[in-house]
């Protein structure tokens, strides 16, 4: 157990629907990152939050949004789902948002597998 | 073009053999480089981390090297085991800015008995 908890583990839904993926970071970590991993693809950075505020944005579609709550858990909202959104979605956390040798050690959750039919 | 390139894309070896995975990066300025191991369907797990001034870092049967001048890193696995079958991902982080790590696409390693 990495200490990063993601729910649900698996999710099957239809095109056009909306889903929410949830992430609880490791205790003490302030930063949360979201990544998308499609079949046989590398990890694609979506977005980062640090202590409740958006810190950096990657290749996140406008149909996707995220937030980090005061208790530091984060949610990734995916709407108007398309077949191509089927992927593993990973959440990772780190102690801080920037700087230092160890500050951005990413601890990953087990992922949420989304299947869009 | 991905700023972190890994080779080979996939590799099959026999149990007990050694292998070396390569990572070339173009991102700069450089802060640190990590190797992660990702089992199928699981989240990546950090194996090693190296900063600019470090050339070699070992973690059991895993040894990572870094040449910051040529922007190359390698991960050497000694006496491979079946449990080494996984994807190995090279991750480079810039210094300055938001410190978002840049991931390579990984090398898929299969160890056969």
Interface residues (C-beta under 8 A of the other chain):
Chain A: X2 X4 X33 X35 X41 X42 X43 X45 X48 X55 X56 X58 X88 X90 X92 X97 X98 X99 X101 X102 X103 X104 X105 X106 X107 X108 X109 X110 X111 X113
Chain B: X2 X31 X32 X41 X42 X43 X44 X45 X46 X49 X51 X89 X91 X93 X97 X98 X99 X100 X101 X103 X104 X105 X106
